[in-house]
Amino acid sequence: MRTPAAPDRSRFRVLVVEDDDTIGRHLETGLRSHDYAATWSRTGTGALAEATHTSYDVLLLDLGLPDVDGLDVARTLRARHPGLLIIILTARTDDIDVIAGLDAGADDYLVKPFSLTVLLARLRAHLRRRTIASPRQQPISIGDLVLDTTARRCLLHGKDIPLRPKEFELLAVLARQAGAAVSRETLMAEVWDENWFGSTKTLDVTMAGLRRRLTHAAEASARPA
């Protein structure tokens, strides 16, 4: 069986937001040497301005910025660009800080110091899943919930529920196996990557966010008009 071709990295635009000159230059140079179209911004304000006139596929975001809170940058760009892949770069090792980053809209995180090799592996894992074409599939219906995996739409009682990319993919895996217990290993392999390594905390935060969105949507639909 033929192995799927790796994604053409030159198609992916990466915005690096890092105030440390050494780290920022290393990331920009390293990404470009591996054929990513990388742009480096030293401030959150500069990154927000950059993202208004250029469409990016990936945001590598340092949380400790000199001008604005990195979490606010993540929230703003997630709201503007729901399909943007956001990976947080942080020196903060406490669980609460990492969870706050993921809850602000990030898809993944890396704790400093990390190697370029690790970052590139994470990027390949995320981008590979986004570039695999799937044939047209019939929507999945579970009660009042309808999931159109081809159009990437989630509807509850006929109303669209906006989901982040990983929330949608997680729901799709669970919906396909409705009624069955699904292991963490299976979820990480199917939603993130079969060769994933490191913490699976991102799964817990994504699951919590998905539950919250579905619960709010269900409560809203139950309210009298």
DOKOL-96819 format. One record per residue: chain; residue number from 1; residue in three letters; x, y, z of N, C-alpha, C in turn. Coordinates in steps of 0.1 Angstrom, whole numbers. Atoms other than C-alpha are relative to their C-alpha. Last residue first. Layout:
+---------+-------+-------+-------+-------+-------+-------+-------+-------+-------+-------+-------+
! koldren ! marfi ! mitor !  n_xx !  n_yy !  n_zz ! ca_xx ! ca_yy ! ca_zz !  c_xx !  c_yy !  c_zz !
+---------+-------+-------+-------+-------+-------+-------+-------+-------+-------+-------+-------+
!       A !   NUM !   ALA !     X !     Y !     Z !     X !     Y !     Z !     X !     Y !     Z !
...
+---------+-------+-------+-------+-------+-------+-------+-------+-------+-------+-------+-------+
//
This chain:
+---------+-------+-------+-------+-------+-------+-------+-------+-------+-------+-------+-------+
! koldren ! marfi ! mitor !  n_xx !  n_yy !  n_zz ! ca_xx ! ca_yy ! ca_zz !  c_xx !  c_yy !  c_zz !
+---------+-------+-------+-------+-------+-------+-------+-------+-------+-------+-------+-------+
!       A !   225 !   ALA !    -3 !   -11 !    10 !  -390 !   313 !   218 !    -6 !    13 !     5 !
!       A !   224 !   PRO !    12 !    -4 !     8 !  -391 !   291 !   249 !     4 !    11 !    -9 !
!       A !   223 !   ARG !     6 !   -12 !    -5 !  -356 !   278 !   259 !   -12 !     4 !    -8 !
!       A !   222 !   ALA !    11 !     4 !    -9 !  -348 !   242 !   250 !    -7 !    12 !     5 !
!       A !   221 !   SER !    11 !     5 !     8 !  -327 !   253 !   220 !   -12 !    -4 !     8 !
!       A !   220 !   ALA !     6 !   -11 !     8 !  -305 !   275 !   241 !   -12 !    -5 !    -8 !
!       A !   219 !   GLU !     7 !    -9 !    -9 !  -299 !   247 !   266 !    -7 !    11 !    -7 !
!       A !   218 !   ALA !    12 !     7 !    -4 !  -289 !   223 !   239 !    -9 !     8 !     9 !
!       A !   217 !   ALA !     9 !     1 !    11 !  -265 !   248 !   224 !   -13 !    -7 !     3 !
!       A !   216 !   HIS !     6 !   -14 !     2 !  -250 !   256 !   257 !   -10 !     0 !   -11 !
!       A !   215 !   THR !     9 !    -2 !   -11 !  -245 !   218 !   264 !    -7 !    14 !    -1 !
!       A !   214 !   LEU !    12 !     8 !     2 !  -230 !   212 !   230 !   -10 !     3 !    11 !
!       A !   213 !   ARG !     7 !    -5 !    11 !  -205 !   241 !   234 !   -13 !    -8 !    -3 !
!       A !   212 !   ARG !     5 !   -13 !    -4 !  -195 !   231 !   269 !    -8 !     5 !   -12 !
!       A !   211 !   ARG !    12 !     2 !    -8 !  -191 !   194 !   259 !    -7 !    13 !     4 !
!       A !   210 !   LEU !    10 !     6 !     9 !  -168 !   204 !   230 !   -13 !    -2 !     9 !
!       A !   209 !   GLY !     5 !   -11 !     9 !  -147 !   227 !   252 !   -12 !    -5 !    -8 !
!       A !   208 !   ALA !     8 !    -9 !    -9 !  -143 !   200 !   279 !    -6 !    11 !    -8 !
!       A !   207 !   MET !    13 !     7 !    -4 !  -133 !   175 !   252 !    -8 !     9 !     9 !
!       A !   206 !   THR !     8 !     0 !    12 !  -107 !   199 !   237 !   -14 !    -7 !     3 !
!       A !   205 !   VAL !     5 !   -14 !     2 !   -93 !   206 !   272 !    -9 !     0 !   -12 !
!       A !   204 !   ASP !     9 !    -4 !   -11 !   -89 !   169 !   280 !    -7 !    13 !    -2 !
!       A !   203 !   LEU !    12 !     8 !     1 !   -74 !   160 !   246 !   -11 !     4 !    10 !
!       A !   202 !   THR !     8 !    -7 !    10 !   -49 !   189 !   249 !   -13 !    -8 !    -3 !
!       A !   201 !   LYS !     8 !   -10 !    -7 !   -37 !   173 !   281 !    -9 !     7 !   -10 !
!       A !   200 !   THR !    13 !     1 !     6 !   -24 !   143 !   261 !   -10 !    10 !     6 !
!       A !   199 !   SER !    12 !    -1 !    -8 !    12 !   151 !   270 !   -12 !    -1 !    -8 !
!       A !   198 !   GLY !     1 !   -12 !   -10 !    41 !   140 !   249 !   -14 !    -1 !     7 !
!       A !   197 !   PHE !    -8 !     2 !   -12 !    42 !   118 !   217 !    -2 !    12 !     9 !
!       A !   196 !   TRP !    -1 !   -11 !   -10 !    18 !   114 !   189 !     8 !    -3 !    12 !
!       A !   195 !   ASN !   -13 !     0 !    -6 !    26 !    88 !   163 !     2 !    11 !    10 !
!       A !   194 !   GLU !    -2 !    14 !    -6 !   -10 !    79 !   155 !    14 !    -1 !     6 !
!       A !   193 !   ASP !    -9 !     7 !     9 !   -17 !   117 !   151 !     3 !   -14 !     7 !
!       A !   192 !   TRP !   -13 !    -7 !     1 !   -42 !   142 !   165 !     9 !    -8 !    -9 !
!       A !   191 !   VAL !     3 !   -15 !     0 !   -79 !   132 !   161 !    13 !     8 !    -2 !
!       A !   190 !   GLU !     9 !    -4 !    11 !   -75 !    95 !   151 !    -2 !    15 !    -1 !
!       A !   189 !   ALA !    -4 !     5 !    13 !   -44 !    86 !   172 !    -8 !     5 !   -12 !
!       A !   188 !   MET !   -13 !    -7 !     3 !   -52 !   108 !   202 !     4 !    -4 !   -14 !
!       A !   187 !   LEU !     3 !   -13 !     3 !   -88 !    94 !   202 !    12 !     8 !    -4 !
!       A !   186 !   THR !     7 !     0 !    12 !   -77 !    58 !   200 !    -3 !    15 !    -4 !
!       A !   185 !   GLU !   -10 !     3 !    11 !   -51 !    62 !   227 !    -6 !     1 !   -13 !
!       A !   184 !   ARG !    -8 !   -12 !     2 !   -76 !    79 !   250 !     9 !    -2 !   -12 !
!       A !   183 !   SER !   -11 !    -3 !    -9 !   -99 !    49 !   246 !     7 !    13 !    -3 !
!       A !   182 !   VAL !   -12 !    -3 !     9 !  -133 !    49 !   230 !    11 !     4 !     9 !
!       A !   181 !   ALA !   -11 !    -7 !    -7 !  -162 !    32 !   249 !    12 !     2 !    -9 !
!       A !   180 !   ALA !   -12 !     8 !    -3 !  -190 !    24 !   225 !    10 !     8 !     8 !
!       A !   179 !   GLY !     4 !    11 !    -8 !  -225 !    39 !   223 !    11 !    -9 !     4 !
!       A !   178 !   ALA !    10 !    -3 !   -10 !  -217 !    61 !   194 !    -4 !   -12 !     7 !
!       A !   177 !   GLN !     0 !    11 !    -9 !  -186 !    50 !   175 !   -10 !     2 !    12 !
!       A !   176 !   ARG !    -1 !    12 !     8 !  -190 !    72 !   144 !     0 !   -13 !     9 !
!       A !   175 !   ALA !    13 !     2 !     6 !  -202 !   100 !   167 !     0 !   -13 !    -8 !
!       A !   174 !   LEU !     9 !     5 !   -10 !  -171 !    98 !   189 !   -14 !    -4 !    -6 !
!       A !   173 !   VAL !    -5 !    13 !    -5 !  -147 !   101 !   160 !   -10 !    -6 !    10 !
!       A !   172 !   ALA !     2 !     9 !    11 !  -168 !   130 !   145 !     5 !   -15 !     4 !
!       A !   171 !   LEU !    15 !     4 !     0 !  -170 !   147 !   179 !    -2 !   -10 !   -11 !
!       A !   170 !   LEU !     3 !     8 !   -12 !  -132 !   147 !   181 !   -14 !    -5 !     0 !
!       A !   169 !   GLU !    -6 !    13 !     3 !  -128 !   160 !   145 !    -2 !   -10 !    12 !
!       A !   168 !   PHE !     8 !     7 !    10 !  -152 !   188 !   153 !     5 !   -14 !    -3 !
!       A !   167 !   GLU !    12 !     4 !    -6 !  -135 !   198 !   185 !    -9 !    -8 !   -10 !
!       A !   166 !   LYS !    -2 !    12 !    -7 !  -102 !   197 !   167 !   -12 !    -5 !     8 !
!       A !   165 !   PRO !    -4 !    12 !     8 !  -113 !   221 !   141 !     1 !   -12 !     8 !
!       A !   164 !   ARG !   -14 !    -1 !     4 !  -131 !   245 !   165 !     4 !   -12 !    -7 !
!       A !   163 !   LEU !   -10 !     8 !    -8 !  -168 !   242 !   166 !    14 !     3 !    -6 !
!       A !   162 !   PRO !   -14 !    -3 !     4 !  -196 !   266 !   156 !    10 !    -8 !     8 !
!       A !   161 !   ILE !    -8 !    -2 !   -12 !  -230 !   249 !   162 !    15 !     2 !    -5 !
!       A !   160 !   ASP !   -14 !     2 !     1 !  -254 !   253 !   133 !     7 !     3 !    13 !
!       A !   159 !   LYS !    -8 !   -12 !    -1 !  -291 !   250 !   141 !    15 !    -3 !     0 !
!       A !   158 !   GLY !     0 !    -7 !    13 !  -313 !   222 !   128 !     8 !    13 !     1 !
!       A !   157 !   HIS !    13 !    -5 !     2 !  -321 !   209 !   163 !    -1 !     9 !   -12 !
!       A !   156 !   LEU !     9 !     5 !   -11 !  -284 !   205 !   168 !   -13 !     7 !    -1 !
!       A !   155 !   LEU !    13 !    -6 !    -3 !  -262 !   209 !   137 !    -7 !    -7 !    11 !
!       A !   154 !   CYS !     7 !     6 !   -12 !  -225 !   204 !   132 !   -13 !     7 !     2 !
!       A !   153 !   ARG !    11 !    -7 !    -7 !  -210 !   212 !    98 !    -6 !    -8 !    11 !
!       A !   152 !   ARG !    -5 !    -3 !   -13 !  -176 !   200 !    84 !   -10 !    10 !     7 !
!       A !   151 !   ALA !     1 !   -14 !     0 !  -190 !   200 !    48 !     5 !     6 !    14 !
!       A !   150 !   THR !    -6 !    -5 !    12 !  -177 !   164 !    44 !     0 !    16 !     0 !
!       A !   149 !   THR !   -14 !     0 !     0 !  -182 !   154 !    80 !     7 !     5 !   -13 !
!       A !   148 !   ASP !    -4 !     1 !    14 !  -218 !   165 !    81 !    15 !     1 !     0 !
!       A !   147 !   LEU !   -14 !    -4 !     2 !  -227 !   159 !   118 !     3 !    -3 !   -15 !
!       A !   146 !   VAL !    -4 !     4 !    14 !  -264 !   159 !   127 !    14 !     5 !    -2 !
!       A !   145 !   LEU !   -13 !    -5 !     4 !  -275 !   160 !   164 !     3 !    -6 !   -14 !
!       A !   144 !   ASP !     2 !   -14 !     6 !  -313 !   158 !   171 !    14 !     5 !    -5 !
!       A !   143 !   GLY !    10 !    -8 !    -6 !  -310 !   120 !   178 !    -2 !    13 !    -8 !
!       A !   142 !   ILE !     2 !     6 !   -13 !  -277 !   108 !   165 !   -10 !     9 !     7 !
!       A !   141 !   SER !    12 !    -5 !    -8 !  -274 !   115 !   128 !    -1 !    -8 !    13 !
!       A !   140 !   ILE !     3 !     9 !   -12 !  -241 !   111 !   109 !   -11 !     7 !     8 !
!       A !   139 !   PRO !     0 !    -6 !   -14 !  -240 !   128 !    75 !    -4 !   -10 !    10 !
!       A !   138 !   GLN !    13 !    -3 !    -5 !  -233 !   106 !    45 !     1 !     6 !    14 !
!       A !   137 !   GLN !     6 !    10 !   -10 !  -198 !   107 !    33 !   -13 !     5 !     4 !
!       A !   136 !   ARG !    13 !    -5 !    -5 !  -181 !   124 !     3 !    -6 !   -11 !     8 !
!       A !   135 !   PRO !    11 !     1 !     9 !  -146 !   110 !    -1 !   -13 !     5 !     7 !
!       A !   134 !   SER !     9 !    11 !    -3 !  -119 !   123 !    22 !   -11 !     0 !   -10 !
!       A !   133 !   ALA !    13 !    -1 !     5 !   -89 !   144 !    13 !    -8 !   -12 !     3 !
!       A !   132 !   ILE !     4 !    13 !     6 !   -59 !   143 !    36 !   -14 !     2 !    -5 !
!       A !   131 !   THR !    -2 !     0 !    15 !   -46 !   179 !    39 !    -5 !   -13 !    -6 !
!       A !   130 !   ARG !     8 !   -11 !     6 !   -58 !   188 !    75 !     1 !    -1 !   -15 !
!       A !   129 !   ARG !    14 !     3 !    -2 !   -45 !   155 !    90 !    -9 !    10 !    -7 !
!       A !   128 !   ARG !     3 !    12 !     8 !   -11 !   160 !    75 !   -15 !    -3 !     1 !
!       A !   127 !   LEU !     2 !    -4 !    14 !   -10 !   196 !    88 !    -4 !   -12 !    -8 !
!       A !   126 !   HIS !    13 !    -7 !     1 !   -14 !   185 !   125 !    -3 !     3 !   -15 !
!       A !   125 !   ALA !    11 !     8 !    -5 !    12 !   157 !   124 !   -13 !     8 !    -2 !
!       A !   124 !   ARG !     4 !    11 !    10 !    36 !   176 !   102 !   -12 !    -8 !     4 !
!       A !   123 !   LEU !     6 !    -6 !    12 !    35 !   206 !   125 !    -4 !   -10 !   -10 !
!       A !   122 !   ARG !    14 !    -4 !    -4 !    41 !   185 !   156 !    -7 !     6 !   -12 !
!       A !   121 !   ALA !     8 !    13 !    -1 !    71 !   168 !   139 !   -14 !     4 !     4 !
!       A !   120 !   LEU !     3 !     4 !    14 !    85 !   203 !   129 !    -9 !   -13 !     0 !
!       A !   119 !   LEU !    10 !    -9 !     6 !    82 !   215 !   165 !    -4 !    -5 !   -14 !
!       A !   118 !   VAL !    13 !     3 !    -6 !   100 !   184 !   178 !   -11 !     9 !    -6 !
!       A !   117 !   THR !     5 !    13 !     5 !   128 !   188 !   153 !   -13 !    -4 !     6 !
!       A !   116 !   LEU !     7 !    -2 !    12 !   131 !   225 !   161 !    -5 !   -13 !    -6 !
!       A !   115 !   SER !    -9 !     1 !    12 !   140 !   215 !   196 !    -8 !     3 !   -12 !
!       A !   114 !   PHE !     3 !    11 !     9 !   121 !   226 !   227 !     9 !     1 !   -12 !
!       A !   113 !   PRO !    -6 !     0 !    14 !   130 !   249 !   256 !    -4 !   -13 !    -7 !
!       A !   112 !   LYS !   -14 !    -4 !     2 !   103 !   259 !   262 !     9 !    -6 !    11 !
!       A !   111 !   VAL !    -7 !    -6 !   -12 !    70 !   240 !   266 !    14 !     3 !    -4 !
!       A !   110 !   LEU !   -13 !     6 !    -2 !    51 !   232 !   233 !     6 !     9 !    12 !
!       A !   109 !   TYR !   -10 !    -8 !    -7 !    14 !   237 !   229 !    13 !    -7 !     1 !
!       A !   108 !   ASP !   -11 !     8 !    -5 !   -16 !   224 !   208 !    10 !    10 !     7 !
!       A !   107 !   ASP !     1 !    14 !     3 !   -48 !   235 !   192 !    10 !    -9 !     7 !
!       A !   106 !   ALA !   -11 !     7 !     5 !   -50 !   269 !   209 !    -3 !   -15 !    -3 !
!       A !   105 !   GLY !     1 !     3 !    15 !   -83 !   286 !   213 !    11 !    -7 !    -6 !
!       A !   104 !   ALA !     1 !   -13 !     7 !   -82 !   304 !   247 !    -1 !    -2 !   -15 !
!       A !   103 !   ASP !    14 !    -4 !    -1 !   -90 !   270 !   264 !    -2 !    14 !    -8 !
!       A !   102 !   LEU !     8 !     8 !     8 !   -57 !   257 !   251 !   -14 !     4 !     0 !
!       A !   101 !   GLY !    -4 !    -2 !    14 !   -38 !   286 !   265 !    -9 !    -8 !    -9 !
!       A !   100 !   ALA !     5 !   -13 !     4 !   -57 !   285 !   298 !     3 !     3 !   -14 !
!       A !    99 !   ILE !    15 !     1 !     2 !   -50 !   248 !   301 !    -6 !    13 !    -5 !
!       A !    98 !   VAL !     1 !     8 !    12 !   -12 !   254 !   297 !   -15 !    -1 !    -4 !
!       A !    97 !   ASP !    -4 !    -9 !    11 !   -13 !   281 !   323 !    -2 !    -7 !   -13 !
!       A !    96 !   ILE !    10 !   -10 !     1 !   -33 !   260 !   348 !     3 !     9 !   -12 !
!       A !    95 !   ASP !    12 !     5 !     7 !   -11 !   230 !   343 !   -10 !    11 !    -3 !
!       A !    94 !   ASP !    11 !     3 !    -8 !    20 !   250 !   354 !   -12 !    -5 !    -8 !
!       A !    93 !   THR !     2 !    14 !    -1 !    49 !   248 !   330 !   -12 !    -4 !     9 !
!       A !    92 !   ARG !     9 !     2 !   -12 !    50 !   284 !   318 !    -3 !   -15 !     0 !
!       A !    91 !   ALA !    -9 !     4 !   -10 !    79 !   288 !   293 !    -7 !    -4 !    13 !
!       A !    90 !   THR !     0 !    -5 !   -13 !    54 !   288 !   265 !    11 !    -5 !     9 !
!       A !    89 !   LEU !   -13 !     2 !    -5 !    50 !   283 !   228 !     2 !     7 !    13 !
!       A !    88 !   ILE !    -6 !    -9 !   -10 !    14 !   280 !   219 !    14 !    -5 !     3 !
!       A !    87 !   ILE !    -9 !     8 !    -9 !     4 !   262 !   187 !     6 !    10 !     9 !
!       A !    86 !   ILE !    -7 !    -8 !   -10 !   -26 !   277 !   168 !     8 !    -9 !     9 !
!       A !    85 !   LEU !    -7 !     9 !    -9 !   -38 !   261 !   135 !     8 !     9 !    10 !
!       A !    84 !   LEU !   -14 !    -3 !    -3 !   -62 !   287 !   120 !     5 !   -11 !     9 !
!       A !    83 !   GLY !    -8 !    12 !     5 !   -96 !   272 !   109 !    15 !     2 !     2 !
!       A !    82 !   PRO !     3 !    13 !    -7 !  -117 !   295 !   131 !     9 !   -11 !    -5 !
!       A !    81 !   HIS !    -4 !    11 !     9 !   -99 !   327 !   118 !    -3 !   -14 !     6 !
!       A !    80 !   ARG !    -1 !    -5 !    14 !  -113 !   359 !   133 !     2 !   -11 !   -10 !
!       A !    79 !   ALA !    13 !    -5 !     4 !  -124 !   343 !   166 !     0 !     5 !   -14 !
!       A !    78 !   ARG !     9 !    12 !     1 !   -92 !   322 !   169 !   -14 !     5 !    -5 !
!       A !    77 !   LEU !    -2 !     7 !    12 !   -72 !   353 !   161 !    -8 !   -12 !    -2 !
!       A !    76 !   THR !     4 !    -9 !    11 !   -87 !   373 !   189 !     1 !    -7 !   -13 !
!       A !    75 !   ARG !    15 !    -1 !     0 !   -86 !   345 !   215 !    -4 !     8 !   -13 !
!       A !    74 !   ALA !     6 !    13 !     4 !   -50 !   336 !   207 !   -15 !     2 !    -2 !
!       A !    73 !   VAL !    -3 !     2 !    15 !   -39 !   373 !   208 !    -6 !   -13 !    -5 !
!       A !    72 !   ASP !     9 !    -9 !     7 !   -57 !   377 !   242 !     2 !    -1 !   -15 !
!       A !    71 !   LEU !    13 !     6 !     0 !   -39 !   346 !   255 !   -10 !     9 !    -7 !
!       A !    70 !   GLY !     1 !    10 !    11 !    -6 !   361 !   244 !   -13 !    -7 !    -1 !
!       A !    69 !   ASP !     0 !    14 !    -5 !   -12 !   390 !   268 !    -1 !    -9 !   -12 !
!       A !    68 !   VAL !    13 !     5 !    -3 !    -2 !   423 !   252 !     1 !   -14 !     5 !
!       A !    67 !   ASP !    10 !   -11 !     2 !    29 !   445 !   248 !   -14 !    -5 !     4 !
!       A !    66 !   PRO !    -3 !   -12 !    -7 !    60 !   425 !   259 !   -11 !    10 !     0 !
!       A !    65 !   LEU !    -3 !   -11 !     9 !    48 !   390 !   250 !     1 !    13 !     7 !
!       A !    64 !   GLY !    -6 !   -11 !    -7 !    50 !   360 !   273 !     4 !    12 !    -9 !
!       A !    63 !   LEU !     9 !    -6 !    -9 !    25 !   337 !   256 !     5 !    12 !     7 !
!       A !    62 !   ASP !    -6 !    -1 !   -13 !    47 !   329 !   226 !   -11 !     7 !     9 !
!       A !    61 !   LEU !     2 !   -11 !    -9 !    25 !   320 !   196 !     6 !    -1 !    14 !
!       A !    60 !   LEU !    -8 !     5 !   -11 !    32 !   298 !   166 !     1 !    12 !    10 !
!       A !    59 !   LEU !    -4 !   -10 !    -9 !     2 !   306 !   143 !     9 !    -7 !    11 !
!       A !    58 !   VAL !    -5 !     5 !   -14 !    -4 !   283 !   114 !     5 !    13 !     7 !
!       A !    57 !   ASP !     5 !    13 !    -3 !   -24 !   287 !    81 !     3 !    -4 !    15 !
!       A !    56 !   TYR !   -10 !    10 !    -5 !   -20 !   324 !    76 !    -7 !   -13 !     3 !
!       A !    55 !   SER !     7 !    12 !    -5 !   -40 !   348 !    55 !    11 !   -10 !     4 !
!       A !    54 !   THR !    -6 !    12 !     5 !   -22 !   382 !    52 !    -7 !   -12 !     6 !
!       A !    53 !   HIS !    -2 !    -1 !    14 !   -38 !   416 !    56 !     7 !   -12 !    -7 !
!       A !    52 !   THR !    12 !    -6 !     7 !   -54 !   414 !    90 !     2 !     1 !   -15 !
!       A !    51 !   ALA !    10 !    10 !     3 !   -29 !   388 !   103 !   -12 !     6 !    -6 !
!       A !    50 !   GLU !    -5 !     9 !    11 !     0 !   412 !   102 !   -11 !    -9 !    -5 !
!       A !    49 !   ALA !     0 !    -8 !    12 !   -19 !   437 !   123 !     4 !    -8 !   -12 !
!       A !    48 !   LEU !    14 !    -2 !     4 !   -26 !   411 !   149 !    -2 !     8 !   -12 !
!       A !    47 !   ALA !     6 !    12 !     6 !    10 !   400 !   148 !   -15 !     2 !    -4 !
!       A !    46 !   GLY !    -5 !     2 !    13 !    23 !   435 !   153 !    -6 !   -12 !    -7 !
!       A !    45 !   THR !     6 !   -11 !     8 !     1 !   441 !   183 !     4 !    -2 !   -15 !
!       A !    44 !   GLY !    14 !     4 !     2 !    12 !   408 !   198 !    -7 !     9 !    -9 !
!       A !    43 !   THR !    10 !    -5 !    -9 !    49 !   418 !   194 !   -14 !    -6 !    -4 !
!       A !    42 !   ARG !    -5 !     0 !   -14 !    81 !   404 !   179 !   -11 !     4 !    10 !
!       A !    41 !   SER !     4 !   -13 !    -7 !    66 !   393 !   146 !     4 !    -1 !    14 !
!       A !    40 !   TRP !    -2 !    -1 !   -15 !    82 !   366 !   124 !    -4 !    14 !     5 !
!       A !    39 !   THR !    -1 !   -14 !    -3 !    69 !   355 !    90 !     2 !     1 !    15 !
!       A !    38 !   ALA !     1 !    -5 !   -13 !    74 !   319 !    77 !     2 !    15 !     1 !
!       A !    37 !   ALA !    -1 !   -14 !     2 !    66 !   304 !    44 !    -2 !     7 !    13 !
!       A !    36 !   TYR !    12 !    -7 !    -4 !    74 !   268 !    52 !     2 !    15 !    -3 !
!       A !    35 !   ASP !    10 !    -3 !    11 !   100 !   251 !    30 !   -13 !     6 !     5 !
!       A !    34 !   HIS !     8 !    12 !     2 !   121 !   233 !    57 !   -12 !     4 !    -9 !
!       A !    33 !   SER !    -9 !    10 !     5 !   148 !   260 !    56 !    -7 !   -13 !    -3 !
!       A !    32 !   ARG !    -2 !    -3 !    14 !   120 !   286 !    60 !    10 !   -11 !    -6 !
!       A !    31 !   LEU !    12 !     3 !     8 !   109 !   269 !    92 !     2 !     3 !   -15 !
!       A !    30 !   GLY !     2 !    14 !     1 !   144 !   269 !   106 !   -12 !    -4 !    -8 !
!       A !    29 !   THR !   -10 !     6 !     9 !   151 !   305 !    97 !    -2 !   -15 !    -1 !
!       A !    28 !   GLU !     2 !    -5 !    13 !   119 !   318 !   113 !     9 !    -7 !   -10 !
!       A !    27 !   LEU !    12 !     6 !     5 !   123 !   296 !   143 !    -3 !     4 !   -14 !
!       A !    26 !   HIS !    -2 !    15 !     2 !   159 !   305 !   149 !   -12 !    -7 !    -6 !
!       A !    25 !   ARG !    -8 !     2 !    12 !   152 !   342 !   144 !     3 !   -15 !    -3 !
!       A !    24 !   GLY !     7 !    -4 !    12 !   124 !   341 !   169 !     7 !    -2 !   -13 !
!       A !    23 !   ILE !    10 !    10 !     3 !   143 !   322 !   195 !    -7 !     3 !   -13 !
!       A !    22 !   THR !    -7 !    13 !     4 !   174 !   344 !   193 !   -10 !   -10 !    -4 !
!       A !    21 !   ASP !    -7 !    -1 !    13 !   154 !   377 !   192 !     6 !   -14 !    -5 !
!       A !    20 !   ASP !   -14 !     3 !    -2 !   131 !   368 !   221 !     6 !    -1 !   -14 !
!       A !    19 !   ASP !    -8 !   -12 !    -3 !    98 !   386 !   214 !    14 !    -2 !     2 !
!       A !    18 !   GLU !   -10 !     3 !   -11 !    81 !   356 !   197 !     8 !    13 !     2 !
!       A !    17 !   VAL !     1 !   -12 !    -9 !    50 !   356 !   174 !     9 !    -3 !    12 !
!       A !    16 !   VAL !    -7 !     2 !   -12 !    58 !   333 !   144 !    -1 !    12 !     9 !
!       A !    15 !   LEU !    -3 !   -12 !    -7 !    32 !   334 !   116 !     6 !    -3 !    14 !
!       A !    14 !   VAL !    -1 !     1 !   -15 !    33 !   304 !    94 !     4 !    13 !     5 !
!       A !    13 !   ARG !    -6 !   -13 !    -5 !    21 !   303 !    58 !    -1 !    -1 !    15 !
!       A !    12 !   PHE !     5 !    -4 !   -13 !    15 !   268 !    44 !     8 !    12 !     5 !
!       A !    11 !   ARG !    13 !    -5 !     0 !    17 !   261 !     7 !    -4 !     6 !    13 !
!       A !    10 !   SER !    -2 !   -14 !     6 !    55 !   257 !     7 !   -14 !     7 !    -1 !
!       A !     9 !   ARG !    -1 !   -10 !   -10 !    48 !   227 !    30 !     1 !    15 !    -5 !
!       A !     8 !   ASP !    -9 !    -9 !     6 !    35 !   205 !     2 !     1 !    12 !    10 !
!       A !     7 !   PRO !     6 !   -13 !     5 !    18 !   179 !    24 !    11 !     9 !    -6 !
!       A !     6 !   ALA !    -1 !   -10 !   -10 !    36 !   145 !    27 !    -6 !    13 !    -6 !
!       A !     5 !   ALA !   -11 !   -10 !     2 !    24 !   119 !     2 !    -1 !    11 !    11 !
!       A !     4 !   PRO !     5 !   -12 !     5 !     2 !    91 !    15 !    11 !    11 !    -1 !
!       A !     3 !   THR !     1 !   -10 !   -11 !    21 !    59 !    18 !    -4 !    13 !    -5 !
!       A !     2 !   ARG !    -8 !   -12 !     1 !    13 !    34 !    -9 !    -2 !     9 !    12 !
!       A !     1 !   MET !     8 !   -12 !     0 !     0 !     0 !     0 !     9 !    12 !     0 !
+---------+-------+-------+-------+-------+-------+-------+-------+-------+-------+-------+-------+
//
